[in-house]
Amino acid sequence: MTNIEDVLLFGALALVWGTAFTAIEIGLETLPPLLFAAARLDIAAVIFIGAVLLSRLRWLPQTKADLALILSNGILVIGAHFAFSFIGQSYVTSGVAAVILSFTPIITPVIAIRVLSTERIYITDIIGLGTGLAGVIAIAIAGGSFDGQFLGIGLLLASAVVFALGSVLTERWSAGLPTMALYAWSMVTGAVFLHATAYAYSGATFRNVTWTPSAAVALAYLGIFATAGGFLLYFTLLNRIGATNISLINYASPVVATVFGAVLLGEQITIATVTGFALIVVGFVLCNIRPLWQLVQSTRTIAGSDRVLERDEVCIQGDVYKTQSDSQNYLQPGD
């Protein structure tokens, strides 16, 4: 990212998605996890539907691929992902929840190798997966008993897996619907799935919920800013900076979540959490070493093309060369 506007958008996304974990922690004090997650999607679905109608976009699914994408996104990427993550966070701090979910980009290539025939496995993928798992285990061991943080971490890992699986499956189909319409349907599907799951799991409905001002504010923030606004920011950045750049949000938002959790909720930042997060980041780099290297190279190319050239320099495909005198009429790499 070299454009200041892209950097600001990225920072805004990291802020709203990082602080979402703080809002979840506040809401979970009084709201049932699954019903809380469903209500979050209710608000986001209304906003997305309104945006689709105002934009007069085509909204009716017309192909099997459209339906497959709506179900995959709605049930896996959104519904099951939120179900596991909201229940899991009821056992752990907001910072730990964000760190564990940052494991998602590590498990995604592993699942892609199994599901998509075009993907190949490399030794760096295996080492990266092992390193990331070591980070999760470091946090889990420090957490204690099976009925506490350990269980929460297991549920959050399940959340990461279903999100990764759904994301990989979506690559098998090409949508005919506009992106906004696709995600409006996905939000509705996810909300219906979570409401049904909440009722089956605990019989929870809005009629037996005790609302508090803090829970209402947390829900409004999650639905309007973290979900609807966050996804709109995400789509915008995905088109502007690409998938590799935007995947780094998984490591910016946990930092925001940890800081806000410590400042607003008094959560402790433990050595185990910091160490585990560092290992997960290393695992991500190893699993994504090739696209990250291409990203670095493209950034160098942009920087080289923007630099003002000297009189004896030329730029060819982003590389700067110095020209020699007539007696030595060839090019050599410049500094």
Phi, psi and omega per residue, in radians:
M1 nan 2.011 3.121
T2 -2.008 -0.248 -3.141
N3 -1.486 2.251 -3.093
I4 -1.088 -0.590 3.121
E5 -1.148 -0.701 3.095
D6 -1.110 -0.711 3.126
V7 -1.095 -0.735 3.130
L8 -1.154 -0.707 3.094
L9 -1.123 -0.723 3.107
F10 -1.088 -0.760 3.112
G11 -1.093 -0.688 3.116
A12 -1.127 -0.707 3.119
L13 -1.155 -0.752 3.102
A14 -1.057 -0.655 -3.133
L15 -1.173 -0.871 -3.066
V16 -1.241 -0.626 3.125
W17 -1.358 -0.545 3.082
G18 -1.221 -0.784 3.141
T19 -1.265 -0.252 3.082
A20 -1.052 -0.626 3.132
F21 -1.141 -0.624 3.075
T22 -1.149 -0.758 3.119
A23 -1.108 -0.691 3.100
I24 -1.076 -0.764 -3.139
E25 -1.035 -0.710 3.131
I26 -1.181 -0.788 -3.116
G27 -1.160 -0.589 -3.114
L28 -1.182 -0.206 3.104
E29 -1.133 -0.488 -3.104
T30 -2.281 -0.333 -3.046
L31 -1.767 2.458 3.037
P32 -1.093 2.386 -3.010
P33 -0.963 -0.868 -3.062
L34 -1.212 -0.689 3.107
L35 -1.187 -0.631 3.068
F36 -1.051 -0.819 3.129
A37 -1.109 -0.705 -3.140
A38 -1.129 -0.737 3.133
A39 -1.121 -0.627 3.078
R40 -1.021 -0.758 -3.133
L41 -1.285 -0.529 3.081
D42 -0.985 -0.833 -3.119
I43 -1.132 -0.808 -3.126
A44 -1.108 -0.665 -3.131
A45 -1.103 -0.735 3.120
V46 -1.071 -0.733 3.139
I47 -1.142 -0.776 -3.136
F48 -1.142 -0.729 3.122
I49 -1.084 -0.744 3.100
G50 -1.067 -0.727 3.128
A51 -1.121 -0.680 3.123
V52 -1.148 -0.776 -3.120
L53 -1.167 -0.729 3.134
L54 -1.160 -0.593 -3.135
S55 -1.445 -0.159 -3.132
R56 0.999 0.725 3.104
L57 -1.413 2.701 3.019
R58 -1.173 2.243 -3.019
W59 -2.140 -0.250 -3.131
L60 -1.425 2.221 3.050
P61 -1.119 2.397 -3.074
Q62 -2.161 -0.205 -3.095
T63 -2.237 2.876 3.064
K64 -1.125 -0.570 3.118
A65 -1.121 -0.706 3.094
D66 -1.035 -0.817 -3.132
L67 -1.130 -0.702 3.136
A68 -1.115 -0.708 3.137
L69 -1.192 -0.707 3.126
I70 -1.088 -0.776 -3.133
L71 -1.198 -0.744 -3.136
S72 -1.123 -0.816 3.119
N73 -1.172 -0.807 -3.047
G74 -1.182 -0.733 -3.056
I75 -1.523 -0.719 -3.064
L76 -1.653 -1.093 -3.024
V77 -1.084 -0.622 -3.090
I78 -1.875 -1.024 -3.003
G79 -1.109 -1.155 -3.105
A80 -1.113 -0.629 3.106
H81 -1.029 -0.849 3.124
F82 -1.204 -0.617 -3.141
A83 -1.049 -0.899 -3.141
F84 -1.163 -0.710 -3.045
S85 -1.239 -0.678 -3.131
F86 -1.205 -0.738 3.095
I87 -1.165 -0.738 3.140
G88 -1.068 -0.686 -3.110
Q89 -1.255 -0.276 3.074
S90 -1.209 -0.196 3.135
Y91 -1.853 -0.249 -3.039
V92 -2.284 3.004 3.089
T93 -1.341 2.860 -3.131
S94 -1.107 -0.654 3.137
G95 -1.145 -0.761 3.118
V96 -1.119 -0.716 3.127
A97 -1.043 -0.788 -3.140
A98 -1.120 -0.702 -3.133
V99 -1.143 -0.782 -3.133
I100 -1.113 -0.700 3.134
L101 -1.212 -0.297 3.060
S102 -1.238 -0.071 3.044
F103 -1.282 -0.273 -3.060
T104 -0.940 -0.832 -3.126
P105 -1.176 -0.247 3.093
I106 -1.433 -0.743 -3.117
I107 -1.331 -0.400 -3.095
T108 -1.037 -0.858 3.120
P109 -1.108 -0.553 3.128
V110 -1.142 -0.760 3.102
I111 -1.181 -0.679 -3.141
A112 -1.059 -0.637 3.130
I113 -1.097 -0.636 -3.127
R114 -1.375 -0.540 -3.005
V115 -1.699 -0.695 -3.073
L116 -1.792 2.168 -3.086
S117 -1.203 -0.297 -3.102
T118 -1.420 -0.231 -3.079
E119 -1.551 2.543 3.100
R120 -2.124 2.701 3.117
I121 -1.769 2.435 3.118
Y122 -2.120 2.799 -3.139
I123 -1.043 -0.592 3.117
T124 -1.141 -0.536 3.086
D125 -1.128 -0.759 -3.117
I126 -1.154 -0.796 3.132
I127 -1.128 -0.715 3.139
G128 -1.105 -0.742 3.109
L129 -1.088 -0.769 3.122
G130 -1.102 -0.705 3.132
T131 -1.154 -0.754 3.112
G132 -1.102 -0.739 3.104
L133 -1.103 -0.650 3.091
A134 -1.052 -0.669 3.095
G135 -1.123 -0.751 3.112
V136 -1.115 -0.752 -3.131
I137 -1.112 -0.674 3.129
A138 -1.044 -0.695 3.117
I139 -1.248 -0.707 -3.101
A140 -1.143 -0.745 -3.116
I141 -1.101 -0.670 3.137
A142 -1.277 -0.266 -3.047
G143 -1.362 -0.550 3.087
G144 1.953 -2.305 -2.845
S145 -1.354 2.886 3.141
F146 -1.189 -0.459 -3.104
D147 -1.604 0.137 -3.125
G148 -2.129 -2.120 -3.046
Q149 -1.075 -0.600 -3.120
F150 -1.048 -0.774 3.100
L151 -1.111 -0.744 3.122
G152 -1.053 -0.727 3.126
I153 -1.137 -0.668 3.090
G154 -1.089 -0.730 3.112
L155 -1.168 -0.676 3.106
L156 -1.171 -0.632 3.048
L157 -1.113 -0.719 3.075
A158 -1.058 -0.669 3.087
S159 -1.063 -0.767 3.123
A160 -1.110 -0.686 -3.100
V161 -1.181 -0.814 -3.106
V162 -1.193 -0.588 3.070
F163 -1.116 -0.796 -3.142
A164 -1.116 -0.745 3.133
L165 -1.071 -0.812 3.119
G166 -1.090 -0.696 3.131
S167 -1.117 -0.696 3.131
V168 -1.196 -0.743 -3.131
L169 -1.070 -0.605 -3.118
T170 -1.115 -0.377 3.132
E171 -1.277 -0.176 -3.123
R172 -1.467 -0.210 -3.089
W173 -2.233 2.625 3.072
S174 -1.941 2.144 -3.062
A175 -1.361 2.481 2.984
G176 -1.630 -0.372 3.132
L177 -1.311 2.611 2.970
P178 -1.067 2.654 -3.086
T179 -0.976 -0.755 -3.116
M180 -1.077 -0.753 3.141
A181 -1.185 -0.702 3.129
L182 -1.026 -0.778 -3.096
Y183 -1.374 -0.407 3.004
A184 -1.109 -0.827 3.080
W185 -1.086 -0.684 -3.123
S186 -1.139 -0.710 3.105
M187 -1.103 -0.749 3.122
V188 -1.101 -0.791 3.131
T189 -1.071 -0.782 3.120
G190 -1.093 -0.698 3.132
A191 -1.120 -0.798 3.115
V192 -1.064 -0.771 3.123
F193 -1.040 -0.772 -3.100
L194 -1.249 -0.653 3.083
H195 -1.095 -0.769 3.129
A196 -1.136 -0.724 3.134
T197 -1.165 -0.707 3.125
A198 -1.073 -0.735 -3.133
Y199 -1.197 -0.723 3.139
A200 -1.206 -0.590 -3.064
Y201 -1.325 -0.783 -3.046
S202 -2.461 0.055 -3.098
G203 1.247 0.315 -3.054
A204 -1.298 2.299 3.007
T205 -2.407 2.939 -3.128
F206 -1.125 -0.386 -3.089
R207 -1.200 -0.482 -3.115
N208 -1.885 0.487 3.116
V209 -1.804 2.334 3.046
T210 -1.647 1.902 -3.081
W211 -1.477 2.417 3.023
T212 -2.108 2.746 3.113
P213 -0.985 -0.713 -3.121
S214 -1.164 -0.659 3.114
A215 -1.170 -0.719 3.129
A216 -1.109 -0.748 3.121
V217 -1.148 -0.735 3.127
A218 -1.065 -0.748 3.134
L219 -1.132 -0.787 3.136
A220 -1.074 -0.726 3.135
Y221 -1.105 -0.775 -3.132
L222 -1.116 -0.806 -3.079
G223 -1.203 -0.770 -3.046
I224 -1.449 -0.917 -3.002
F225 -1.567 -0.924 -3.029
A226 -1.252 -0.643 -3.079
T227 -1.631 -1.139 -3.121
A228 -1.119 -0.942 3.135
G229 -1.131 -0.690 -3.129
G230 -1.103 -0.782 -3.141
F231 -1.185 -0.625 3.080
L232 -1.114 -0.736 3.046
L233 -1.069 -0.742 -3.121
Y234 -1.064 -0.827 3.134
F235 -1.081 -0.732 3.132
T236 -1.062 -0.824 -3.131
L237 -1.195 -0.625 3.126
L238 -1.034 -0.710 3.118
N239 -1.273 -0.526 -3.054
R240 -1.516 -0.693 -2.997
I241 -2.108 -0.115 3.060
G242 1.570 2.919 -3.017
A243 -1.185 -0.676 -3.097
T244 -1.140 -0.815 3.105
N245 -1.062 -0.799 -3.053
I246 -1.221 -0.429 3.118
S247 -1.130 -0.357 3.118
L248 -1.184 -0.207 3.104
I249 -1.099 -0.432 3.134
N250 -1.143 -0.273 -3.107
Y251 -1.998 -0.146 3.022
A252 -1.550 -0.737 -3.095
S253 -1.151 -0.622 3.073
P254 -1.098 -0.585 3.087
V255 -1.115 -0.792 3.100
V256 -1.074 -0.788 -3.121
A257 -1.069 -0.738 -3.122
T258 -1.147 -0.754 -3.134
V259 -1.137 -0.832 -3.123
F260 -1.176 -0.622 3.092
G261 -1.105 -0.673 3.125
A262 -1.243 -0.718 -3.061
V263 -1.325 -0.807 -3.028
L264 -1.572 -0.555 -3.047
L265 -1.951 -0.077 3.136
G266 1.257 0.393 3.138
E267 -1.263 2.493 3.131
Q268 -1.455 2.428 3.035
I269 -1.710 1.832 -3.051
T270 -1.566 2.792 3.083
I271 -1.093 -0.655 3.136
A272 -1.077 -0.712 3.132
T273 -1.148 -0.784 3.140
V274 -1.111 -0.777 3.135
T275 -1.113 -0.791 3.128
G276 -1.068 -0.739 3.122
F277 -1.104 -0.724 3.122
A278 -1.066 -0.734 3.116
L279 -1.151 -0.677 3.107
I280 -1.132 -0.681 3.099
V281 -1.111 -0.762 3.103
V282 -1.070 -0.730 3.099
G283 -1.063 -0.718 3.096
F284 -1.067 -0.782 -3.136
V285 -1.063 -0.751 -3.125
L286 -1.163 -0.708 -3.138
C287 -1.242 -0.376 -3.083
N288 -2.118 0.520 -3.034
I289 -1.091 -0.632 -3.099
R290 -1.259 -0.910 3.099
P291 -1.124 -0.567 3.109
L292 -1.175 -0.676 3.096
W293 -1.114 -0.730 3.095
Q294 -1.091 -0.641 3.104
L295 -1.108 -0.792 3.114
V296 -1.068 -0.761 3.138
Q297 -1.099 -0.737 3.136
S298 -1.167 -0.615 3.093
T299 -1.134 -0.722 3.091
R300 -1.104 -0.664 3.131
T301 -1.109 -0.762 3.126
I302 -1.112 -0.761 -3.133
A303 -1.105 -0.694 -3.141
G304 -1.192 -0.633 -3.120
S305 -1.290 -0.417 -3.125
D306 -1.476 -0.314 -3.067
R307 -1.243 2.483 3.091
V308 -1.265 2.183 -3.072
L309 -1.453 2.577 3.015
E310 -1.327 2.984 -3.086
R311 -1.101 -0.551 -3.086
D312 -1.752 0.405 -3.121
E313 -2.122 2.621 3.019
V314 -2.340 2.706 3.136
C315 -2.030 2.135 3.127
I316 -2.172 1.988 -3.136
Q317 0.901 0.705 3.071
G318 1.566 -0.239 3.116
D319 -1.669 2.347 -3.108
V320 -1.690 2.274 -3.138
Y321 -2.162 2.617 3.037
K322 -1.718 2.405 3.081
T323 -1.578 2.567 3.134
Q324 -1.739 3.085 3.109
S325 -1.186 3.009 -3.088
D326 -1.037 -0.525 -3.120
S327 -1.324 -0.269 3.091
Q328 -2.301 1.236 -2.992
N329 -1.495 1.257 3.061
Y330 -2.579 3.006 -3.095
L331 -1.862 2.578 3.003
Q332 -2.413 2.627 -3.116
P333 -1.029 2.385 3.088
G334 -1.549 2.995 -3.137
D335 -1.287 nan nan
